Amino acid sequence: MKKILLFIMAICMIAPVADAQNKQLEKKLKQEYKTKMKDYKKDGWKLFGSSHSLDVALLTHYDKLNNLGEDGRELVGIASRFKSKNIGKQMAVNNACLIYAQQAGSHVKGRVVSDMAGDGVDADAEFDHFYAAYERLVEKEIKGEMMESYSIIHDNGDGTFEMQVYFIISESAATKARIRAFENAAKESAAAQKYAEKVADFVREGFEIE
């Protein structure tokens, strides 16, 4: 009975803290939404490829991220100075995949160099081929895990356009994509096979998408 009472008291203490944190997050999201909408309108951005309004698209985007919590990540692909909107959209998608792959590769390279060089491993020489293969394969694998949220387009005023495509990525799904890329890239690298377990740990680590 005493344990039950302590458990109930603990819940009562935690609940107000959690509620306060949720309200604080909600407040910050509202501020961010207002700022972003103001910037979009100021710079002449319009929603592309959707019957919804930009307001609804942005609110839905935040709602999706909020529902995923810590597992959700935002990724943005950009295409500049194109005339065909369809080609521009594909350019932006490819740009998002490339950005993610380069950051995933940089993260693993940084961890290999800092952690394994200290163990006497000639990280640069042994892993150079692996890094290139890994980035190329992450770029391919991550595409299937990117959930397109909304796209915006801007008229440059000279017959060309600029586009930004916003994606949401589940970190758990992205980790599986990185592991698939690592397993295939390791086949091309004796060094990655030699230190497979340790490198796989680096691949599994999450990283902030800039």
C-alpha positions as CSV (number, residue, x, y, z in Angstrom):
1,M,0.0,0.0,0.0
2,K,2.9,2.4,0.9
3,K,4.5,1.7,-2.5
4,I,1.2,2.5,-4.3
5,L,0.9,5.8,-2.4
6,L,4.5,6.8,-3.3
7,F,3.8,5.9,-6.9
8,I,0.7,8.1,-7.0
9,M,2.5,11.0,-5.3
10,A,5.3,10.7,-7.9
11,I,2.8,10.9,-10.8
12,C,1.2,13.9,-9.2
13,M,4.6,15.7,-9.0
14,I,5.6,14.7,-12.6
15,A,2.3,15.7,-14.2
16,P,2.5,19.5,-13.6
17,V,6.1,19.5,-14.9
18,A,5.1,17.7,-18.0
19,D,2.1,19.9,-18.6
20,A,4.3,23.1,-18.2
21,Q,6.8,21.7,-20.7
22,N,4.1,21.0,-23.2
23,K,2.7,24.5,-22.8
24,Q,6.1,26.0,-23.2
25,L,6.7,23.9,-26.4
26,E,3.3,24.9,-27.7
27,K,4.1,28.6,-27.1
28,K,7.4,28.3,-28.9
29,L,5.9,26.5,-31.9
30,K,3.3,29.2,-32.2
31,Q,6.0,31.9,-32.2
32,E,8.0,29.9,-34.8
33,Y,4.9,29.5,-36.9
34,K,4.1,33.2,-36.9
35,T,7.7,34.1,-37.7
36,K,8.0,31.6,-40.6
37,M,4.6,32.7,-42.1
38,K,5.7,36.3,-41.9
39,D,9.0,35.6,-43.7
40,Y,7.2,33.5,-46.3
41,K,4.7,36.2,-47.2
42,K,7.4,38.9,-47.1
43,D,9.6,37.0,-49.6
44,G,6.7,36.0,-51.9
45,W,6.8,32.2,-51.2
46,K,3.7,30.2,-52.3
47,L,2.7,26.7,-51.6
48,F,3.4,24.3,-54.5
49,G,1.5,21.2,-55.6
50,S,-1.2,21.3,-53.0
51,S,-4.8,22.4,-52.7
52,H,-4.3,23.5,-49.1
53,S,-3.2,27.0,-47.9
54,L,0.3,27.6,-46.8
55,D,-1.0,28.2,-43.3
56,V,-2.6,24.7,-43.1
57,A,0.5,23.1,-44.7
58,L,2.8,24.6,-42.1
59,L,0.6,23.8,-39.2
60,T,0.2,20.2,-40.4
61,H,4.0,20.0,-40.7
62,Y,4.5,21.1,-37.1
63,D,1.8,18.7,-36.0
64,K,3.6,15.7,-37.7
65,L,6.9,16.7,-36.1
66,N,5.3,17.1,-32.7
67,N,3.6,13.6,-33.0
68,L,7.0,12.0,-33.8
69,G,8.6,13.8,-30.8
70,E,12.4,13.1,-30.5
71,D,12.2,10.6,-33.4
72,G,11.2,13.3,-35.9
73,R,13.7,15.4,-37.9
74,E,13.1,18.1,-40.5
75,L,15.1,18.0,-43.8
76,V,14.9,20.7,-46.5
77,G,15.9,20.4,-50.1
78,I,16.5,23.5,-52.2
79,A,16.6,24.1,-56.0
80,S,17.5,27.5,-57.4
81,R,17.1,29.2,-60.8
82,F,15.1,26.7,-62.8
83,K,12.4,27.2,-65.4
84,S,10.6,23.8,-65.3
85,K,8.8,23.4,-62.0
86,N,8.7,19.6,-62.2
87,I,12.5,19.5,-62.8
88,G,13.0,22.0,-60.0
89,K,11.0,19.8,-57.6
90,Q,13.2,16.8,-58.5
91,M,16.3,18.9,-58.0
92,A,15.2,19.9,-54.5
93,V,14.4,16.3,-53.6
94,N,17.9,15.2,-54.8
95,N,19.4,18.1,-52.9
96,A,17.8,16.9,-49.7
97,C,19.1,13.4,-50.2
98,L,22.6,14.7,-50.9
99,I,22.6,17.0,-47.8
100,Y,21.5,14.1,-45.5
101,A,24.1,11.7,-47.1
102,Q,27.0,14.2,-46.7
103,Q,26.1,14.9,-43.1
104,A,25.8,11.2,-42.3
105,G,29.2,10.6,-43.9
106,S,30.8,13.5,-42.1
107,H,29.4,12.2,-38.8
108,V,30.9,8.8,-39.3
109,K,34.2,10.1,-40.6
110,G,34.5,12.4,-37.6
111,R,33.8,9.6,-35.2
112,V,36.2,7.2,-36.9
113,V,39.0,9.8,-37.0
114,S,38.6,10.9,-33.4
115,D,37.9,7.6,-31.8
116,M,39.9,5.1,-33.8
117,A,42.9,7.2,-34.7
118,G,43.6,7.2,-30.9
119,D,43.7,3.5,-31.1
120,G,46.5,3.6,-33.7
121,V,44.2,3.1,-36.7
122,D,45.3,5.0,-39.8
123,A,41.7,6.2,-40.3
124,D,42.1,8.5,-43.3
125,A,44.1,6.1,-45.5
126,E,42.1,2.9,-44.5
127,F,38.6,4.4,-44.7
128,D,38.7,6.9,-47.6
129,H,37.1,4.5,-50.1
130,F,34.5,3.5,-47.5
131,Y,33.3,7.1,-46.8
132,A,32.6,7.8,-50.5
133,A,30.7,4.5,-50.9
134,Y,28.8,5.0,-47.7
135,E,27.6,8.6,-48.7
136,R,26.6,7.4,-52.1
137,L,24.5,4.5,-50.7
138,V,23.0,6.6,-47.9
139,E,21.8,9.1,-50.6
140,K,20.1,6.2,-52.3
141,E,18.6,4.5,-49.2
142,I,17.4,7.6,-47.4
143,K,15.1,8.7,-50.2
144,G,12.6,5.9,-49.3
145,E,12.4,7.1,-45.7
146,M,11.8,10.8,-46.4
147,M,8.1,11.8,-45.9
148,E,7.4,14.9,-48.0
149,S,5.5,17.5,-46.0
150,Y,5.1,20.5,-48.2
151,S,6.8,22.5,-50.9
152,I,7.1,26.2,-51.5
153,I,8.0,28.1,-54.6
154,H,9.3,31.6,-55.3
155,D,9.4,33.6,-58.6
156,N,12.8,35.1,-59.1
157,G,11.3,37.7,-61.5
158,D,13.6,36.7,-64.4
159,G,11.7,33.7,-65.7
160,T,13.2,31.3,-63.2
161,F,12.0,30.0,-59.9
162,E,13.4,28.8,-56.5
163,M,11.9,25.9,-54.6
164,Q,12.2,24.5,-51.1
165,V,10.8,21.0,-50.3
166,Y,10.3,20.1,-46.6
167,F,10.6,16.5,-45.5
168,I,10.1,14.8,-42.2
169,I,12.3,11.8,-41.3
170,S,11.8,9.3,-38.6
171,E,15.2,8.8,-36.9
172,S,14.5,5.1,-36.3
173,A,13.7,4.6,-40.0
174,A,16.7,6.6,-41.0
175,T,19.0,4.5,-38.8
176,K,17.8,1.4,-40.6
177,A,18.6,3.1,-43.9
178,R,22.1,4.1,-42.7
179,I,22.7,0.5,-41.6
180,R,21.7,-0.8,-45.0
181,A,24.1,1.6,-46.6
182,F,26.9,0.7,-44.2
183,E,26.5,-3.0,-44.9
184,N,26.7,-2.5,-48.6
185,A,29.6,0.0,-48.4
186,A,31.5,-2.3,-46.1
187,K,31.7,-4.9,-48.9
188,E,33.9,-2.4,-50.8
189,S,36.2,-1.7,-47.9
190,A,38.5,-4.1,-46.1
191,A,39.0,-1.5,-43.3
192,A,35.2,-1.2,-42.6
193,Q,35.0,-5.0,-42.5
194,K,37.9,-5.2,-40.1
195,Y,36.4,-2.7,-37.7
196,A,32.7,-3.5,-38.6
197,E,31.2,-3.6,-35.1
198,K,32.7,-0.2,-34.0
199,V,31.9,1.6,-37.3
200,A,28.4,0.2,-37.2
201,D,28.0,1.8,-33.7
202,F,29.0,5.2,-35.3
203,V,26.5,4.6,-38.1
204,R,23.7,4.0,-35.6
205,E,24.3,7.2,-33.8
206,G,21.9,10.0,-34.5
207,F,23.1,13.4,-35.6
208,E,21.5,16.9,-36.1
209,I,20.4,17.7,-39.6
210,E,21.5,21.2,-40.4
